[in-house]
Amino acid sequence: MRHADKVRATRKELEQGGWPVADAIVEAMASVDMDAIEACLEKHREAEPAWKPSHSSYLNDSRVAHLEQGGYVFENLSVYMVLAQLLSPALLSPSAPLNVLDVGCGTGFLTAVLATIVQGSGHVHAIDIFERQVEHAERDIRECLPQLLPRCSFQVANAWEYSSDDRYDAIAVAAQCERVPENLVALLKPGGILVCPLGPVVPIDSSHPGRFNPYWVVQAGDRIGDAPAFSGRKGPISVNFLPLLPP
């Protein structure tokens, strides 16, 4: 089945479960060919140069071990689709230009989807703790979707320490968090939305009873300094991501 057909089949499954997905989200995901990105990734496998000994305690998760060797990890399409839909009140806002932060950019697939959605003068800043993953993301977009490259920037950074003078309309955290990353919440514009997988950092194939949880959503208040307008779980699926590794 072609990638675009898989995307539309994923939408159908979610909508049959009573969870509609915006056309703009579906079309953006369909236009970013995961198969083409994977073919690009297969040509570039080198061990992670910035691996820290402190991260070795996470190697019991096969996904982390894969990244150490310069590999890559894709989530199920439903995982990306639900994340983007939860961000859609910000991503599809008529206000422009939109500024988006992609945390844990990995393969660059979600970066490209977000860049497709924001269009025009919108911008996506993609960060990852691993040098090799940032290289993957930038290269994949340059080779597969070069028209999106002017809307994207890339940085090696640890999300738990990340700070910026910029403020964001939407923040997508594609890594498992044991607590809400308040330093990232502080970077939201008034009314901006952050979505992250929140729950125990455990291997996906473990028997831990709490390893899968719905996404956690934070929507900033209407003014800087206000309490969040919403903070809690949302979405029709439960997820378990690679861990958002500590510094």
C-alpha positions as CSV (number, residue, x, y, z in Angstrom):
1,M,0.0,0.0,0.0
2,R,1.3,3.5,-0.9
3,H,2.2,5.8,1.9
4,A,-0.7,8.2,1.1
5,D,-3.2,5.4,1.2
6,K,-1.8,4.2,4.6
7,V,-2.4,7.8,5.9
8,R,-6.0,7.9,4.7
9,A,-6.6,4.4,6.1
10,T,-5.3,5.6,9.5
11,R,-7.7,8.6,9.4
12,K,-10.6,6.2,8.6
13,E,-9.7,4.0,11.6
14,L,-9.6,7.0,13.9
15,E,-12.8,8.5,12.6
16,Q,-14.6,5.1,12.9
17,G,-13.6,5.4,16.6
18,G,-15.3,8.8,16.8
19,W,-12.2,10.9,16.5
20,P,-12.2,13.2,13.4
21,V,-9.0,14.5,11.9
22,A,-8.7,17.8,9.9
23,D,-8.2,17.6,6.2
24,A,-5.1,19.8,6.4
25,I,-3.4,17.3,8.8
26,V,-4.2,14.3,6.6
27,E,-3.1,16.0,3.4
28,A,0.2,17.2,5.0
29,M,1.0,13.7,6.3
30,A,0.1,12.1,2.9
31,S,2.5,14.5,1.1
32,V,5.5,13.5,3.3
33,D,6.4,10.1,1.9
34,M,7.7,8.0,4.8
35,D,8.9,5.3,2.4
36,A,11.1,7.9,0.6
37,I,12.5,9.1,3.9
38,E,13.2,5.6,5.0
39,A,15.1,4.9,1.8
40,C,17.2,8.0,2.4
41,L,17.9,6.9,6.0
42,E,19.0,3.4,4.9
43,K,21.9,5.0,3.0
44,H,23.3,6.7,6.2
45,R,24.0,4.5,9.2
46,E,26.8,5.6,11.5
47,A,27.2,5.3,15.2
48,E,26.0,8.3,17.3
49,P,29.1,10.5,18.0
50,A,27.6,12.3,21.0
51,W,26.6,9.3,23.0
52,K,27.1,9.8,26.8
53,P,27.9,7.0,29.2
54,S,25.0,8.2,31.4
55,H,22.6,7.3,28.6
56,S,23.6,3.6,28.7
57,S,21.1,2.9,31.4
58,Y,18.4,3.3,28.7
59,L,19.9,0.7,26.4
60,N,17.5,-1.9,27.7
61,D,15.0,-0.2,25.3
62,S,15.9,-1.6,21.9
63,R,14.8,1.7,20.3
64,V,17.5,3.6,22.2
65,A,20.1,1.0,21.3
66,H,19.1,1.4,17.7
67,L,19.7,5.2,17.9
68,E,23.1,4.7,19.5
69,Q,24.2,2.8,16.3
70,G,23.0,5.6,14.1
71,G,19.7,4.0,13.3
72,Y,16.2,5.5,13.3
73,V,12.8,4.9,14.7
74,F,9.4,5.6,13.1
75,E,6.2,5.6,15.2
76,N,2.9,4.3,13.9
77,L,1.1,6.8,11.6
78,S,-1.8,7.1,14.1
79,V,0.7,8.3,16.7
80,Y,1.8,11.2,14.5
81,M,-1.7,11.9,13.3
82,V,-3.2,12.2,16.8
83,L,-0.3,14.4,17.9
84,A,-0.7,16.8,15.0
85,Q,-4.5,16.8,15.4
86,L,-4.1,17.7,19.1
87,L,-1.9,20.7,18.0
88,S,-4.4,21.6,15.2
89,P,-6.1,24.5,17.1
90,A,-2.7,26.2,17.0
91,L,-1.3,24.8,13.7
92,L,-4.5,25.7,11.7
93,S,-4.9,29.1,13.3
94,P,-5.4,31.9,10.8
95,S,-2.8,34.0,12.6
96,A,0.5,34.1,10.8
97,P,3.4,33.5,10.7
98,L,3.3,30.4,12.9
99,N,6.3,29.4,14.9
100,V,6.6,25.7,15.8
101,L,9.1,23.7,17.9
102,D,9.6,20.0,17.1
103,V,11.3,18.3,20.1
104,G,13.0,14.9,19.3
105,C,13.0,15.5,15.5
106,G,14.6,12.1,14.7
107,T,13.9,11.1,11.1
108,G,12.5,14.5,10.2
109,F,9.1,13.0,9.2
110,L,7.1,15.0,11.8
111,T,9.3,18.1,11.1
112,A,8.3,17.9,7.5
113,V,4.6,17.4,8.3
114,L,4.6,20.4,10.6
115,A,6.5,22.5,8.0
116,T,3.9,21.5,5.3
117,I,1.1,22.6,7.6
118,V,2.5,26.0,8.6
119,Q,3.3,26.9,5.0
120,G,4.2,30.4,3.8
121,S,6.2,32.4,6.3
122,G,5.7,29.8,9.1
123,H,8.7,28.2,10.6
124,V,9.6,24.9,12.4
125,H,12.6,24.7,14.6
126,A,13.7,21.0,15.1
127,I,15.8,19.8,18.0
128,D,17.2,16.5,19.1
129,I,19.8,15.5,21.7
130,F,21.5,13.2,19.2
131,E,23.8,14.7,16.5
132,R,23.1,11.9,14.1
133,Q,19.3,12.3,14.4
134,V,19.6,16.0,13.6
135,E,21.7,15.1,10.6
136,H,19.1,12.6,9.5
137,A,16.3,15.1,9.8
138,E,18.0,17.9,7.9
139,R,19.3,15.5,5.2
140,D,15.9,13.8,4.8
141,I,14.1,17.0,4.2
142,R,16.9,18.4,1.9
143,E,16.8,15.3,-0.3
144,C,13.2,14.3,-0.2
145,L,11.3,17.6,0.3
146,P,13.8,20.4,-0.5
147,Q,10.9,23.0,-0.9
148,L,10.3,22.7,2.9
149,L,14.0,23.4,3.9
150,P,13.6,27.3,4.0
151,R,10.9,26.8,6.6
152,C,13.0,24.6,8.9
153,S,16.0,25.0,11.2
154,F,17.8,22.3,13.1
155,Q,19.8,22.2,16.4
156,V,21.4,19.7,18.6
157,A,19.9,20.4,22.0
158,N,18.7,18.7,25.1
159,A,15.0,19.5,25.6
160,W,15.2,19.6,29.4
161,E,17.7,22.4,29.2
162,Y,16.4,24.1,26.1
163,S,15.6,27.8,26.2
164,S,15.1,30.4,23.6
165,D,14.1,34.1,23.0
166,D,11.5,32.8,20.6
167,R,8.0,31.9,21.6
168,Y,6.0,29.2,19.9
169,D,2.4,28.7,18.8
170,A,2.8,24.9,19.0
171,I,5.3,22.5,20.6
172,A,5.4,18.9,19.6
173,V,7.4,16.7,22.0
174,A,8.1,13.3,20.3
175,A,9.8,11.7,23.3
176,Q,8.5,10.2,26.5
177,C,8.5,12.5,29.5
178,E,8.2,11.4,33.2
179,R,7.0,15.0,34.0
180,V,5.7,17.9,32.1
181,P,8.7,19.8,30.6
182,E,7.9,23.2,32.2
183,N,10.8,24.9,30.6
184,L,9.1,24.2,27.2
185,V,5.7,25.2,28.5
186,A,7.2,28.6,29.4
187,L,8.1,29.0,25.7
188,L,4.5,29.0,24.5
189,K,2.9,32.1,23.1
190,P,-0.4,33.0,24.8
191,G,-2.9,30.4,23.8
192,G,-0.2,28.2,22.4
193,I,-0.3,24.4,22.7
194,L,2.3,21.8,23.8
195,V,1.6,18.1,23.3
196,C,3.9,15.4,24.9
197,P,3.7,11.7,25.8
198,L,3.7,11.7,29.6
199,G,4.3,8.6,31.6
200,P,6.9,6.1,33.0
201,V,10.1,5.9,30.9
202,V,10.1,2.2,30.3
203,P,10.9,0.0,27.3
204,I,8.0,-0.4,24.9
205,D,8.2,-4.2,25.2
206,S,8.3,-4.2,29.0
207,S,5.4,-5.5,31.2
208,H,5.1,-2.2,33.1
209,P,1.4,-1.6,33.6
210,G,1.6,2.1,33.0
211,R,3.8,2.0,29.9
212,F,1.0,3.3,27.5
213,N,-0.9,6.6,28.2
214,P,-2.8,9.1,26.2
215,Y,-0.9,12.3,25.3
216,W,-0.7,15.2,27.7
217,V,-1.8,18.6,26.4
218,V,-1.0,22.0,27.8
219,Q,-2.7,25.1,26.4
220,A,-1.2,28.4,27.6
221,G,-3.4,31.1,29.1
222,D,-4.5,34.1,27.2
223,R,-1.7,36.3,28.6
224,I,1.9,35.7,29.5
225,G,2.0,34.7,33.2
226,D,-1.5,33.3,33.3
227,A,-2.1,29.8,34.5
228,P,-2.6,27.2,31.7
229,A,-6.1,27.3,30.1
230,F,-5.9,23.5,30.0
231,S,-3.5,20.8,31.2
232,G,-4.4,17.1,31.0
233,R,-4.7,14.0,28.9
234,K,-6.4,14.0,25.5
235,G,-6.6,11.8,22.5
236,P,-8.1,8.4,21.4
237,I,-4.9,6.4,21.7
238,S,-2.2,5.6,24.3
239,V,1.5,5.9,23.3
240,N,5.0,5.0,24.5
241,F,7.8,7.0,22.9
242,L,11.6,6.8,23.2
243,P,12.6,8.6,26.4
244,L,13.4,12.3,26.5
245,L,16.9,11.7,27.8
246,P,18.4,13.8,30.6
247,P,21.4,16.1,30.0
